[in-house]
Amino acid sequence: MRARTTTLFIAMALAAGLTSASPAAAAATSCANADAAPGTVSAVALREATLCLLNEERADAGVGPLKAHKKLEKAAFRFSKEMVTERFFDHVSPSGSTLTTRVKKVKYTQGARSWALGENIGWGTGGRATPASMVDAWMASPGHKRNILDPTFKEIGIGIVAGAPVATAASAGATYTTDFGFRR
């Protein structure tokens, strides 16, 4: 039983190391709504685009696809919402909840003999709040990429909430949580 977390912040003012998808990279995807800004399509469409992009990355690396899991989605959505509402950006909430406690609360690990968890969080504003930009930034970060490409993980919950977790965000944004899981 293990848990691993990684954090990413992408704002309009960030340096080139964590920039959004290049036009060529965005055009190469077959994922609908990959470049959609939050608020322009449904939350379901944003989650589906994010999952599609993550699975494209896994396929390119020879790793099997992730399947959406409702309990992980519930934990991920609640955490994204909590970060925006409570104005914090960290894997540990001000109340002390962690990835493990949040996932146990939705009973994802209940009855499992063994399990593994991973979490990526990120937020962006403007054009960097799209699924393509978030996935590209995660793939440019070794810790995030490790979670995405970990063949141990078979399931995922994606929570995307409109808004930034900090009051200083200059424009509309989105906060993403991806909770990766495996249980046996």
C-alpha positions as CSV (number, residue, x, y, z in Angstrom):
1,M,0.0,0.0,0.0
2,R,1.5,3.3,-1.1
3,A,0.5,6.8,-2.0
4,R,2.4,9.3,-4.1
5,T,1.5,13.0,-4.8
6,T,2.9,15.6,-7.2
7,T,1.9,19.3,-7.6
8,L,1.9,21.7,-10.5
9,F,0.9,25.3,-10.9
10,I,0.6,26.8,-14.4
11,A,-0.3,30.4,-14.7
12,M,0.0,32.9,-17.5
13,A,3.1,34.4,-16.1
14,L,5.1,31.1,-15.7
15,A,8.4,30.7,-17.5
16,A,8.7,28.6,-20.7
17,G,9.5,25.4,-18.9
18,L,5.8,24.8,-18.0
19,T,4.0,26.3,-21.0
20,S,0.8,25.1,-22.7
21,A,0.6,22.8,-25.6
22,S,2.2,23.8,-28.8
23,P,-0.1,24.1,-31.8
24,A,1.5,21.1,-33.3
25,A,1.1,19.0,-30.2
26,A,-2.6,20.0,-29.8
27,A,-3.3,19.2,-33.5
28,A,-1.7,15.7,-33.1
29,T,-4.4,14.6,-30.6
30,S,-7.6,12.9,-31.6
31,C,-9.2,13.8,-28.2
32,A,-12.3,15.9,-28.5
33,N,-12.3,19.1,-26.4
34,A,-8.6,18.9,-25.6
35,D,-8.2,22.6,-26.1
36,A,-11.6,23.6,-24.6
37,A,-11.5,26.2,-21.9
38,P,-13.5,25.4,-18.7
39,G,-16.9,26.9,-19.0
40,T,-17.1,26.4,-22.8
41,V,-18.0,22.7,-22.6
42,S,-19.4,20.5,-19.8
43,A,-17.4,19.2,-16.9
44,V,-17.9,15.7,-18.4
45,A,-16.4,16.8,-21.7
46,L,-13.4,18.2,-19.9
47,R,-12.9,15.0,-17.9
48,E,-13.3,12.9,-21.0
49,A,-10.7,15.0,-22.9
50,T,-8.3,14.8,-20.0
51,L,-8.6,11.0,-19.7
52,C,-8.2,10.7,-23.5
53,L,-5.0,12.7,-23.4
54,L,-3.6,10.8,-20.5
55,N,-4.4,7.5,-22.2
56,E,-2.7,8.8,-25.4
57,E,0.5,9.4,-23.4
58,R,0.2,6.0,-21.8
59,A,-0.3,4.3,-25.2
60,D,2.7,6.2,-26.6
61,A,4.8,4.8,-23.7
62,G,3.4,1.2,-24.2
63,V,1.3,1.4,-21.0
64,G,-2.3,0.2,-20.8
65,P,-5.1,2.7,-20.5
66,L,-6.7,4.1,-17.4
67,K,-10.4,3.5,-16.7
68,A,-12.6,6.2,-15.1
69,H,-13.7,5.2,-11.6
70,K,-16.6,6.9,-9.9
71,K,-15.2,6.7,-6.4
72,L,-11.9,8.2,-7.4
73,E,-13.7,10.9,-9.4
74,K,-15.7,11.8,-6.4
75,A,-12.6,12.2,-4.3
76,A,-10.8,14.2,-7.0
77,F,-13.7,16.5,-7.6
78,R,-14.3,17.2,-3.9
79,F,-10.6,18.0,-3.5
80,S,-10.4,20.4,-6.5
81,K,-13.6,22.1,-5.2
82,E,-12.1,22.3,-1.7
83,M,-8.9,23.9,-3.0
84,V,-10.8,26.6,-4.9
85,T,-13.3,27.2,-2.1
86,E,-10.7,27.2,0.7
87,R,-8.0,29.1,-1.4
88,F,-5.1,26.7,-0.9
89,F,-3.0,24.6,-3.3
90,D,-1.4,21.5,-1.6
91,H,-1.9,17.8,-1.4
92,V,-2.7,18.2,2.3
93,S,-5.8,20.3,3.0
94,P,-5.9,22.9,5.8
95,S,-8.1,20.4,7.7
96,G,-5.4,17.8,7.4
97,S,-6.9,15.5,4.8
98,T,-4.5,13.6,2.5
99,L,-4.8,11.6,-0.7
100,T,-5.2,8.4,1.4
101,T,-7.8,9.8,3.8
102,R,-9.8,11.3,0.9
103,V,-9.8,8.1,-1.1
104,K,-10.6,6.0,1.9
105,K,-13.5,8.3,2.7
106,V,-15.1,7.4,-0.6
107,K,-14.4,3.7,0.1
108,Y,-12.2,3.1,-2.9
109,T,-9.8,0.9,-0.9
110,Q,-12.5,-0.9,1.1
111,G,-12.1,-4.6,0.9
112,A,-8.8,-4.4,-1.1
113,R,-6.0,-6.7,-0.1
114,S,-3.5,-4.2,-1.5
115,W,-3.7,-0.9,-3.2
116,A,-1.7,2.0,-4.7
117,L,-2.6,5.6,-5.1
118,G,-1.1,8.6,-6.9
119,E,-2.3,12.2,-7.2
120,N,-1.5,15.0,-9.6
121,I,-2.9,18.5,-8.9
122,G,-2.6,21.5,-11.0
123,W,-4.2,24.8,-11.9
124,G,-4.0,27.2,-14.7
125,T,-5.5,30.4,-16.1
126,G,-6.5,31.5,-19.5
127,G,-5.2,29.2,-22.3
128,R,-3.3,27.1,-19.7
129,A,-6.5,25.9,-18.1
130,T,-7.3,23.5,-20.9
131,P,-7.0,19.7,-20.7
132,A,-4.2,19.7,-23.3
133,S,-2.2,22.4,-21.5
134,M,-2.5,20.7,-18.2
135,V,-1.5,17.3,-19.5
136,D,1.4,18.8,-21.4
137,A,2.6,20.5,-18.3
138,W,2.3,17.4,-16.2
139,M,4.2,15.4,-18.9
140,A,7.0,18.0,-18.7
141,S,7.4,17.4,-14.9
142,P,9.1,14.2,-13.9
143,G,7.0,13.5,-10.8
144,H,3.7,14.1,-12.7
145,K,4.8,12.1,-15.7
146,R,5.8,9.2,-13.4
147,N,2.3,9.0,-12.0
148,I,0.7,9.2,-15.5
149,L,2.9,6.5,-16.9
150,D,3.0,4.2,-13.9
151,P,1.7,0.8,-15.2
152,T,0.6,-0.1,-11.7
153,F,-2.3,2.4,-11.9
154,K,-5.4,1.0,-13.7
155,E,-8.1,3.5,-12.6
156,I,-8.5,7.2,-12.4
157,G,-10.7,9.9,-11.0
158,I,-10.5,13.3,-12.6
159,G,-11.9,16.4,-10.8
160,I,-11.9,19.7,-12.6
161,V,-13.4,22.8,-11.0
162,A,-13.7,26.3,-12.5
163,G,-11.6,28.8,-10.6
164,A,-8.1,29.1,-9.2
165,P,-7.0,28.1,-5.7
166,V,-5.5,31.5,-5.1
167,A,-7.2,34.9,-4.9
168,T,-4.5,36.6,-7.1
169,A,-5.3,34.7,-10.3
170,A,-5.6,37.3,-13.0
171,S,-8.1,35.6,-15.2
172,A,-10.6,32.7,-15.2
173,G,-9.0,29.4,-14.6
174,A,-9.4,25.8,-13.6
175,T,-8.1,23.5,-10.9
176,Y,-7.4,19.9,-11.7
177,T,-7.0,16.8,-9.5
178,T,-6.2,13.4,-10.9
179,D,-6.4,10.5,-8.4
180,F,-4.8,7.4,-9.8
181,G,-5.5,4.0,-8.3
182,F,-5.0,0.3,-8.3
183,R,-6.6,-2.2,-5.9
184,R,-6.5,-5.9,-5.7
